[in-house]
Amino acid sequence: MRSVRSKVIAAGVVLAVAGVATWQLLPSGGGGKGAIEVGTTDVASSLDPAGAYDAGSWALYSNLYQSLLTVKLGSQTPVPDAASSCEFIGQKLTTYRCELRPGLKFTGGREVTAEDVKFSFDRIKTINSAQGPASLLNTLTSVKAEGRTVTFNLSARDATFPFKIATGAGAIVDKEKYPANALREGDAIDGSGPYALKSFRPGIAAELTPNSGYKGEAKPARAPVTIRYYEGSEELNRAWESRRVDVAHRELPPAVLAALNPGMDGVRYQESGGTEIRNMVFNVRPGTPMAQPAVRRAVAALLDRGRLAKGTFSGTVTPLYSLIPQGITGHGTPFFDAYQEPSGAAAKKILKDAGINGPVSFTLGFNVRGANVAEAAEIKKQLEASGLFQVKTEAVKEWKDFQEGYAAGRYGAYTIGWIADFPDPDNFTAPLVGADSSMNNGFSDKAVQGLITRTQSFGNRGEAAADFREVQRLVAAQVPVLPIWQKKDYVLSRDDVTGIQHLSDGTGVWRLWELDWL
């Protein structure tokens, strides 16, 4: 899931949460009243699940919609939410069946039916929005609804399918309120999640009220929540410092995060291992500056991740040399193995051997959020210092405009964050470098896709480790995507707010229903 962004297979995939630290100081007295104000820079780009595949939107979906399955905090298997049970039929892993939980209702009052479930999946595939999650459902060929039973037919073995339908791609919508062939317009939501949407102002705020009719895996929401959206980390930090928000999550400035300590007065904070990564994605379409692999490999040979991590991000991120982050099966160092330490001489030789003379000019696009501006400036500085590249940086304020820009091939390269939909290595390979990748960069490779398809066939995910390593070796040789860093997850709250230790586990699920006043 693109971050402005998911979520663990029982058979051997382990999400590392070592190093989790939560500091809770004694309350200074006095309980809160009204809505809990939560500040973030992860804006929601669309209220329609068919139209968004990003962290801000999916964080909202996990509170307003239900999926058949969900992933509990710290769990390694999906559990029923809107479903009462789900299972693969037979040993082929190509037919998956769920029984819908009885008594579910949309916030508008209509009963949730199996036909609504079928409709929700069908429209995602039909609309096939460039900004939507259709690519996550690439193995889904048809959905059948009969009574309270929903049957999914898959084109190939896909052991990860239960996790895919536990994400925002599995959000169930009211078939009487959402068009079948187009995105729903307006600022209304008809879901059946723990919260109902009271109001929504794009890029500004979303007001959520507890849904008393919710039936599912999550605990009932106790406090209303108002989400405040901020354009950048400095704006969020000012709101935090002036006490305009009670909770701050994604993304405060690196210097602020680096200075967190248990001696802070009146503040709780949680620091936990996360799977958020950041990549530089290259537009490899024919005729573009990055179409030739040698150009991309030269960038890989030059990029100094250590300088970015220590300088731009004040040590709050870790250099990453793998598509698959630390803590997920298949993590390795294929990009370090291929390019070693940053070297201008190595980059120059790569270009010379390919017959490329003179500096290569390209545009580097990025969304204005967090430390992205400083990061782009540092990347530009590093590449231009070699004399091999001329980089024009293009800052895009609106997330939706940025998505449309890279999907249209407007940039030679762009930087983007990625938060796993489920902590399985498949979610760091298929959506990034597989067929119909959500990166929309024109990359396609039969060998890579063949390996990805084979990894999805293993019910025992550990058996796929060798194939995931080979996928990464092939990608490191072609560099359609260049890993930059991995970071921890940080949540701050006032000392009269409880539940922040359950709000986020570094995946895309935002458990607002866990928040409450003391």
LONU-451060 format. One line per 10 residues: their letters; for each residue x, y, z of C-alpha. Coordinates in pm, 1 decimal. Layout:
BEGIN
A = X:Y:Z  ...
***
This chain:
BEGIN
MRSVRSKVIA = 0.0:0.0:0.0  139.0:335.3:-95.7  217.1:561.7:196.2  150.2:931.3:168.7  118.7:250.4:230.8  13.4:-423.9:481.0  -62.6:-704.2:731.9  115.9:-1221.5:813.3  87.1:-1573.5:699.5  79.0:-1838.9:969.5
AGVVLAVAGV = 322.1:-2072.2:800.4  654.2:-1922.4:889.8  626.7:-1547.4:824.6  734.7:-1352.6:1129.0  694.7:-979.7:1172.6  971.5:-850.0:1393.6  840.3:-634.1:1673.6  1153.0:-653.4:1882.0  1246.9:-328.8:2038.3  892.1:-211.7:2104.1
ATWQLLPSGG = 905.3:51.7:2370.9  608.9:227.5:2525.7  655.5:500.8:2780.4  356.4:600.3:2989.0  382.8:875.9:3246.0  135.0:919.4:3525.7  -167.2:1128.4:3428.7  -150.5:1490.3:3527.5  -517.4:1479.2:3620.2  -843.0:1546.7:3445.6
GGKGAIEVGT = -1023.0:1338.9:3184.6  -1088.4:1446.2:2831.1  -1427.9:1528.5:2685.4  -1567.8:1509.5:2336.0  -1381.5:1375.0:2038.0  -1021.6:1260.6:2054.2  -826.9:1471.4:1803.8  -584.1:1262.4:1597.1  -331.1:1439.5:1375.1  -166.8:1285.9:1067.6
TDVASSLDPA = -11.4:1380.3:735.2  -158.2:1069.9:566.2  -449.0:1222.5:379.1  -734.2:1010.9:244.8  -738.9:1041.9:-132.9  -1077.2:873.6:-183.9  -1364.7:752.6:31.7  -1443.5:480.3:-222.2  -1245.6:155.7:-170.0  -1232.8:103.2:-547.0
GAYDAGSWAL = -1044.0:429.5:-591.1  -756.3:425.8:-342.7  -457.4:212.4:-248.8  -275.2:441.3:-7.5  -209.1:460.2:364.6  -435.3:754.1:445.5  -739.9:610.6:270.3  -695.0:257.4:400.9  -643.1:383.9:756.0  -988.8:538.7:728.5
YSNLYQSLLT = -1140.1:228.7:564.1  -1031.0:3.5:851.4  -1259.9:205.5:1078.7  -1557.5:276.2:851.4  -1587.2:-41.9:644.7  -1575.5:-411.5:722.8  -1392.9:-682.7:533.8  -1474.6:-1050.5:556.3  -1150.4:-1102.4:748.3  -921.7:-882.7:953.1
VKLGSQTPVP = -580.4:-911.2:1116.2  -568.4:-862.5:1490.0  -283.6:-674.8:1653.5  19.2:-904.7:1668.1  -163.8:-1190.5:1498.0  -8.2:-1410.4:1232.1  -335.2:-1525.0:1075.9  -644.4:-1340.0:953.8  -959.5:-1389.6:1159.6  -1328.5:-1344.7:1069.8
DAASSCEFIG = -1479.5:-996.5:1087.5  -1780.8:-960.1:858.3  -1754.9:-1336.2:801.2  -1832.6:-1602.8:1057.2  -1586.5:-1840.3:889.9  -1363.8:-1867.3:580.9  -1158.1:-2149.5:433.3  -996.8:-2285.6:118.6  -1196.1:-2564.5:-43.5  -975.7:-2861.3:-126.8
QKLTTYRCEL = -597.1:-2859.4:-157.1  -559.0:-2659.2:-478.4  -579.9:-2315.6:-307.6  -793.1:-2190.1:-598.8  -1136.7:-2182.1:-430.5  -1198.5:-1981.1:-115.6  -1533.0:-1975.8:63.7  -1671.6:-1753.8:338.5  -1994.3:-1755.4:538.7  -2126.2:-1406.9:611.2
RPGLKFTGGR = -2192.0:-1320.0:974.6  -2567.8:-1277.6:1034.2  -2721.2:-952.1:1153.1  -2473.7:-710.2:993.5  -2610.8:-374.0:887.8  -2474.1:-77.9:698.0  -2485.3:249.9:886.7  -2779.4:345.6:663.7  -2978.2:59.0:814.5  -2985.3:-193.9:528.2
EVTAEDVKFS = -2872.1:-551.1:598.2  -2533.6:-657.2:460.7  -2577.4:-947.0:218.1  -2353.0:-1184.8:28.5  -2458.0:-998.9:-286.1  -2303.6:-682.5:-138.9  -1977.0:-870.6:-90.8  -1978.2:-996.6:-449.2  -2069.9:-648.9:-574.9  -1781.6:-490.5:-379.4
FDRIKTINSA = -1517.8:-716.7:-533.5  -1668.2:-709.8:-882.4  -1670.1:-329.8:-899.5  -1304.1:-301.1:-794.5  -1211.4:-530.4:-1083.0  -1448.6:-355.0:-1325.4  -1350.4:2.2:-1240.8  -981.8:-92.7:-1232.1  -875.7:252.3:-1114.6  -508.3:338.4:-1164.6
QGPASLLNTL = -510.4:458.3:-802.0  -713.8:161.4:-676.5  -633.8:-187.5:-541.1  -735.3:-399.9:-841.8  -375.8:-521.4:-881.9  -395.3:-682.1:-538.7  -679.5:-902.1:-664.7  -502.0:-1016.7:-979.7  -566.7:-1386.7:-912.8  -941.1:-1335.9:-853.7
TSVKAEGRTV = -1144.4:-1447.4:-1156.7  -1502.0:-1458.7:-1023.2  -1715.9:-1427.1:-710.7  -2036.3:-1619.2:-645.3  -2296.8:-1527.6:-384.0  -2555.3:-1780.4:-269.5  -2751.7:-1725.8:50.2  -2495.7:-1616.7:307.6  -2213.3:-1797.2:126.5  -1952.0:-1616.8:-82.3
TFNLSARDAT = -1721.7:-1822.2:-304.3  -1407.3:-1681.1:-465.4  -1259.0:-1853.7:-769.6  -890.0:-1791.3:-835.4  -687.2:-1827.2:-1154.2  -394.0:-1988.4:-972.8  -293.5:-2112.0:-629.8  -280.6:-1813.4:-398.2  -203.7:-1883.9:-34.3  -202.0:-1508.5:34.5
FPFKIATGAG = -562.8:-1454.4:-75.6  -708.5:-1459.3:279.5  -480.9:-1169.8:367.7  -574.4:-975.0:56.3  -944.3:-980.5:142.8  -859.8:-868.8:497.5  -735.2:-535.3:359.7  -901.5:-224.4:222.1  -936.9:-412.3:-106.6  -1194.1:-629.7:72.4
AIVDKEKYPA = -1402.1:-341.0:209.2  -1774.0:-421.3:173.3  -1993.2:-143.8:31.9  -2370.9:-105.2:-1.4  -2462.9:-209.0:-356.4  -2759.0:29.6:-348.6  -2537.5:331.6:-275.7  -2226.7:269.2:-489.6  -2223.7:258.9:-871.6  -2105.9:-64.3:-1030.4
NALREGDAID = -1894.3:93.0:-1303.8  -1767.8:418.6:-1155.8  -1637.2:564.3:-832.9  -1891.0:710.2:-593.6  -1885.8:1087.6:-583.4  -1935.3:1303.5:-276.8  -1822.2:1277.7:83.0  -2049.7:1002.9:215.9  -1967.6:647.7:323.6  -2203.0:354.1:371.7
GSGPYALKSF = -2009.8:86.5:553.9  -2054.1:-139.2:856.4  -1732.0:-78.5:1048.8  -1674.9:24.1:1412.6  -1732.2:389.1:1320.4  -1972.1:591.0:1107.9  -1859.6:898.3:915.1  -2022.7:1213.6:1049.4  -1846.3:1457.4:817.4  -1552.1:1474.0:580.6
RPGIAAELTP = -1359.7:1772.6:447.7  -1093.9:1650.7:201.7  -742.9:1725.9:322.3  -875.5:1893.4:638.1  -1069.6:1664.5:870.5  -1286.6:1355.7:912.7  -1530.8:1325.9:1202.4  -1605.0:972.2:1317.3  -1873.2:858.6:1562.0  -1901.2:510.7:1718.1
NSGYKGEAKP = -2127.0:276.0:1522.6  -2349.6:119.7:1788.3  -2471.5:-139.1:1538.0  -2125.8:-278.7:1459.2  -2083.7:-655.7:1487.9  -1740.7:-798.9:1422.3  -1396.3:-879.1:1555.0  -1302.9:-530.2:1679.2  -1410.7:-408.1:2019.7  -1688.5:-146.4:2017.7
ARAPVTIRYY = -1557.8:206.6:1967.3  -1588.4:409.4:2286.4  -1497.8:765.2:2195.5  -1572.2:980.6:1891.2  -1261.9:1069.3:1691.9  -1177.4:1364.4:1472.7  -890.2:1309.1:1230.7  -700.7:1626.7:1142.6  -500.6:1619.7:818.8  -184.2:1830.0:785.5
EGSEELNRAW = 14.0:1914.8:474.1  352.0:1836.8:623.6  536.3:1716.6:930.3  616.7:2067.3:1052.1  247.8:2161.5:1042.5  161.0:1846.2:1237.5  432.7:1923.3:1489.9  299.1:2275.7:1542.8  -46.8:2130.8:1602.7  101.1:1884.3:1852.0
ESRRVDVAHR = 304.3:2145.8:2035.2  6.1:2382.2:2058.3  -211.6:2096.3:2189.4  -455.6:2111.7:1897.6  -429.3:1734.4:1863.5  -436.2:1466.9:2133.6  -264.2:1196.6:1926.7  3.2:1237.1:1654.7  89.3:958.4:1412.9  262.2:965.5:1075.1
ELPPAVLAAL = 450.6:1183.9:1038.8  630.3:1411.5:1280.8  968.3:1560.2:1179.1  1267.9:1323.9:1212.8  1439.9:1556.1:1460.6  1131.8:1545.4:1685.5  1113.5:1167.0:1671.7  1485.6:1133.6:1738.9  1448.7:1345.2:2053.2  1171.8:1137.4:2211.8
NPGMDGVRYQ = 1256.8:1026.5:2565.1  1074.7:886.9:2869.2  1130.3:1206.4:3063.9  884.4:1411.9:2858.7  613.7:1565.7:3074.2  250.6:1472.9:3010.6  323.7:1260.7:2703.4  291.0:894.2:2617.7  471.7:755.4:2317.2  515.5:423.5:2145.3
ESGGTEIRNM = 808.6:326.5:1926.5  776.9:-7.8:1751.0  936.5:-202.4:1471.7  755.1:-136.8:1147.0  757.7:-253.6:788.5  727.4:87.4:622.2  984.6:124.2:346.9  1067.7:390.6:91.7  1169.4:329.8:-268.0  1285.2:523.4:-568.9
VFNVRPGTPM = 1075.6:402.7:-861.7  1202.3:444.6:-1219.3  985.7:509.5:-1523.5  1116.5:239.8:-1757.3  882.6:309.8:-2048.5  1058.1:320.8:-2388.9  1197.4:662.7:-2476.0  1231.3:783.4:-2116.2  1565.8:879.3:-1954.8  1543.2:573.9:-1730.8
AQPAVRRAVA = 1450.9:323.8:-2000.6  1805.4:186.2:-2014.4  1895.5:-44.6:-1722.1  2249.8:98.5:-1711.3  2116.0:440.5:-1612.5  1917.3:292.4:-1326.8  2210.7:79.4:-1217.2  2431.7:389.3:-1211.6  2186.7:555.9:-973.0  2195.3:244.1:-754.9
ALLDRGRLAK = 2575.6:259.8:-750.0  2571.7:625.1:-640.0  2298.3:647.8:-377.0  2438.7:689.1:-26.1  2160.4:560.3:198.0  2370.0:605.4:510.5  2396.5:979.8:454.2  2023.0:1003.7:404.7  1949.7:800.9:717.3  2189.2:984.5:948.7
GTFSGTVTPL = 2150.3:1332.3:805.9  1809.4:1391.0:652.9  1626.9:1151.6:886.7  1830.4:1201.4:1206.4  1880.6:827.2:1247.3  1507.6:744.2:1257.3  1533.5:522.8:946.8  1763.6:235.3:852.5  1930.7:195.5:509.4  1751.9:-72.2:308.5
YSLIPQGITG = 1913.7:-290.9:42.6  1619.9:-522.3:-17.0  1264.7:-495.4:-151.6  1159.7:-703.4:148.2  1223.0:-526.6:480.5  1383.6:-663.7:793.6  1147.4:-883.7:991.8  983.1:-1039.2:686.9  1081.9:-1376.2:538.7  1300.3:-1320.6:232.0
HGTPFFDAYQ = 1482.6:-1010.5:355.4  1840.0:-988.4:234.9  2094.0:-745.2:90.5  2073.2:-800.1:-289.1  2128.2:-432.9:-372.4  2433.5:-410.1:-149.0  2565.0:-734.5:-294.7  2526.9:-592.2:-645.2  2654.9:-235.1:-589.1  2852.3:-237.1:-262.7
EPSGAAAKKI = 2942.8:102.2:-118.1  2840.7:422.5:-306.2  3093.5:481.6:-583.6  3111.3:747.3:-850.2  3376.4:547.3:-1033.0  3153.5:238.8:-1044.8  2859.6:442.3:-1171.0  3073.8:605.6:-1438.8  3195.1:267.3:-1559.9  2839.2:132.5:-1578.3
LKDAGINGPV = 2736.5:421.5:-1804.1  3053.8:407.7:-2012.3  3018.6:34.4:-2074.3  2664.5:98.1:-2198.1  2785.0:372.3:-2434.9  2610.7:649.7:-2243.0  2803.6:978.0:-2247.0  2738.4:1307.5:-2076.4  2512.3:1371.7:-1779.2  2171.1:1205.3:-1785.7
SFTLGFNVRG = 1887.1:1449.5:-1717.9  1564.6:1342.4:-1552.2  1283.4:1468.8:-1330.2  1247.5:1332.9:-976.1  889.2:1361.2:-851.9  777.1:1341.5:-491.6  478.0:1420.3:-274.5  521.6:1703.7:-25.5  497.2:1523.0:306.3  721.6:1469.7:606.0
ANVAEAAEIK = 1089.7:1486.7:516.6  1026.6:1417.2:146.9  1143.4:1762.9:38.4  1474.4:1732.3:222.8  1513.6:1374.9:99.2  1468.0:1475.9:-265.6  1717.1:1759.4:-222.5  1976.1:1518.9:-79.4  1923.9:1264.7:-359.7  1962.7:1542.9:-617.6
KQLEASGLFQ = 2279.9:1662.7:-443.7  2434.5:1315.5:-435.8  2358.5:1231.7:-798.9  2467.8:1569.0:-938.7  2790.6:1567.3:-735.6  2904.5:1275.3:-949.7  2873.9:1482.7:-1267.9  2678.5:1194.6:-1421.5  2325.4:1325.5:-1364.8  2124.4:1644.3:-1383.9
VKTEAVKEWK = 1816.7:1618.7:-1164.5  1510.9:1841.3:-1168.3  1301.0:1788.3:-855.7  924.9:1829.7:-882.7  730.5:1869.5:-558.9  361.6:1778.1:-579.9  142.3:1905.3:-299.8  -172.4:1696.2:-349.5  -137.0:1319.3:-309.0  -396.9:1246.0:-576.7
DFQEGYAAGR = -215.1:1472.0:-825.0  108.9:1290.1:-746.1  -53.7:950.6:-804.1  -196.7:1061.4:-1136.7  139.9:1210.3:-1233.5  346.8:897.1:-1186.4  75.4:676.1:-1334.9  90.5:891.7:-1647.8  471.1:866.5:-1666.3  526.6:1233.5:-1591.4
YGAYTIGWIA = 850.1:1175.4:-1396.6  1171.0:996.9:-1487.7  1172.9:866.2:-1130.9  973.6:922.9:-815.6  1010.4:843.5:-447.3  727.7:672.6:-262.3  668.4:499.9:68.3  517.5:154.8:102.1  338.7:6.1:400.6  259.1:-361.7:379.7
DFPDPDNFTA = -103.5:-463.4:343.2  4.3:-782.8:519.2  356.7:-872.7:638.2  415.9:-1141.6:380.7  699.8:-1105.4:128.8  444.2:-1127.5:-151.3  320.5:-780.5:-61.2  668.9:-636.4:-114.9  715.0:-803.1:-452.4  390.1:-850.3:-648.6
PLVGADSSMN = 258.2:-492.4:-609.1  603.7:-340.1:-665.4  758.5:-540.3:-950.0  493.1:-790.3:-1059.9  264.3:-780.9:-1361.6  25.7:-484.0:-1343.7  233.1:-337.9:-1062.2  66.6:-60.8:-864.8  382.2:145.5:-922.4  267.0:212.1:-1282.0
NGFSDKAVQG = 624.9:247.1:-1407.3  608.7:25.8:-1715.6  819.2:-257.7:-1574.5  736.4:-614.5:-1671.2  958.0:-921.3:-1660.9  844.6:-1276.8:-1734.6  1103.4:-1439.3:-1511.2  1016.7:-1214.6:-1216.6  643.3:-1266.1:-1263.5  687.1:-1641.5:-1299.1
LITRTQSFGN = 868.5:-1656.7:-968.0  609.2:-1435.7:-796.5  329.2:-1661.1:-921.0  512.1:-1965.8:-789.3  568.9:-1809.0:-446.2  194.4:-1757.7:-411.0  136.0:-2131.5:-449.6  312.6:-2228.9:-126.9  81.4:-2274.5:169.0  395.9:-2309.4:379.6
RGEAAADFRE = 537.9:-1965.0:316.3  885.5:-2064.0:430.4  912.7:-2286.5:123.2  895.0:-1975.5:-96.2  1203.5:-1810.1:57.0  1445.0:-1920.6:-216.6  1216.4:-1787.5:-490.9  1183.0:-1453.8:-313.5  1561.1:-1426.6:-296.0  1583.5:-1494.9:-669.4
VQRLVAAQVP = 1315.6:-1233.2:-744.1  1522.0:-975.9:-559.0  1843.4:-1076.6:-734.0  1676.9:-1025.8:-1072.9  1529.5:-693.4:-964.9  1866.5:-571.7:-830.7  2017.3:-643.1:-1172.2  1749.0:-440.9:-1356.9  1662.5:-180.0:-1090.1  1305.2:-82.5:-1181.5
VLPIWQKKDY = 1275.2:-0.7:-811.6  1554.2:105.0:-574.8  1502.4:48.9:-198.8  1614.1:343.8:13.4  1517.0:294.9:377.9  1300.8:121.7:638.0  1161.6:293.8:945.2  1005.5:235.4:1282.9  653.6:339.1:1375.8  595.2:620.9:1625.1
VLSRDDVTGI = 273.2:724.7:1801.9  245.4:1011.9:2051.5  -47.9:1100.1:2276.7  -141.0:1317.8:2570.6  -133.2:1138.7:2903.7  -514.1:1142.1:2933.2  -555.8:926.1:2620.6  -532.1:547.4:2643.5  -490.6:277.5:2381.9  -207.4:414.5:2166.7
QHLSDGTGVW = -13.6:90.4:2212.5  -287.9:-76.9:2006.0  -341.1:197.8:1746.5  -77.7:85.7:1498.1  158.5:-206.3:1459.9  347.2:-63.4:1163.7  97.1:-200.6:913.9  -186.1:-14.0:744.3  -454.6:-90.8:1003.5  -548.6:208.1:1218.3
RLWELDWL = -731.8:86.2:1528.7  -899.4:410.1:1631.9  -1155.1:209.6:1829.3  -880.8:130.7:2080.8  -848.3:497.5:2179.3  -1033.5:636.3:2479.5  -1013.2:903.2:2746.5  -887.3:817.8:3093.6
***
